[in-house]
Amino acid sequence: MHSPAIKPSEPATVAALPEQLTMHVAGQVLGHLSQTLAAHPAPTVVLDAQALRVFDSSAVAVLLELRRELLARGKTLQLLHAPTRLKQLVTLYGVGELLPA
């Protein structure tokens, strides 16, 4: 899974995924990220997954829903520093083209 680099001149909003993203907190994380990112006008949203340590398939669902919301606003989503296991889940579910990391 390859993600295009952000051009230095391209405005972007950067947000970080939490350390934990499981089914128990997925709704809260999605709500927080949706609200936070809706307030920023940049056309590209970069999610840094470097802190993500504990997660399940709910993480993929949150990322897909967030991508859908952003696309509806004419924005794109880029995922950085995705853990290997998250990349494997994305591939397993066949959504690698939707969530390049």
C-alpha positions in Angstrom: 0.0 0.0 0.0 1.6 3.2 -1.1 0.4 6.7 -0.2 1.3 9.7 -2.3 3.4 12.3 -0.5 1.9 15.6 0.4 3.3 18.4 -1.6 4.8 21.2 0.6 2.5 23.8 -1.0 -0.6 21.7 -0.4 -2.5 22.7 2.7 -3.3 19.8 5.0 -4.9 19.2 8.4 -3.0 16.8 10.5 -4.6 14.7 13.3 -3.3 11.8 15.3 -5.1 8.5 16.0 -5.1 7.5 19.7 -3.1 4.7 21.2 -6.3 2.5 21.4 -8.9 2.1 18.7 -11.2 -0.9 19.5 -14.9 -1.5 19.3 -15.2 -0.1 22.8 -14.0 3.4 21.9 -14.6 3.5 18.1 -17.7 5.7 18.3 -16.0 8.2 20.6 -12.9 8.3 18.4 -14.9 8.7 15.2 -17.0 11.5 16.8 -14.0 13.3 18.0 -12.1 13.1 14.7 -15.2 14.0 12.7 -15.8 17.1 14.8 -12.2 18.1 14.8 -11.6 17.7 11.1 -14.9 19.3 10.1 -13.6 22.6 11.6 -10.6 22.7 9.2 -10.9 23.9 5.6 -7.8 22.1 4.2 -8.5 19.8 1.3 -6.2 17.0 2.6 -6.5 15.4 6.0 -3.5 13.5 7.3 -4.0 11.0 10.0 -0.9 10.0 11.9 -1.2 6.5 13.2 2.2 6.4 14.9 0.7 6.2 18.4 -1.8 3.4 17.5 -0.9 0.3 19.5 -4.1 -1.5 20.5 -6.7 -1.9 17.8 -9.1 -4.3 16.1 -11.1 -4.3 12.9 -13.1 -1.4 14.3 -10.1 0.8 13.4 -10.6 0.0 9.7 -14.4 0.8 10.0 -13.6 4.1 11.7 -11.1 5.0 8.9 -13.6 4.1 6.2 -16.3 6.1 7.8 -14.0 9.1 8.2 -12.9 8.8 4.6 -16.6 8.7 3.5 -17.3 11.9 5.5 -14.3 13.7 4.1 -15.1 12.7 0.5 -18.6 14.1 1.0 -16.9 17.4 1.9 -14.5 17.3 -1.1 -11.5 16.3 1.0 -9.0 13.5 0.8 -7.6 11.2 3.6 -4.0 10.2 3.9 -2.8 7.7 6.6 0.8 8.0 7.8 2.8 5.6 10.0 0.2 2.9 10.0 1.3 -0.2 12.0 2.0 -3.3 10.0 -1.0 -5.1 11.5 -3.3 -2.3 10.5 -2.0 -2.5 6.9 -2.6 -6.2 7.0 -6.2 -5.7 8.2 -6.8 -3.2 5.5 -5.5 -5.6 2.9 -7.5 -8.5 4.4 -10.7 -6.6 4.1 -9.9 -5.6 0.5 -10.0 -1.8 1.1 -6.3 -1.0 0.5 -7.2 1.2 -2.5 -9.6 3.2 -0.3 -7.2 3.5 2.6 -3.7 3.8 1.2 -1.1 3.8 4.0 
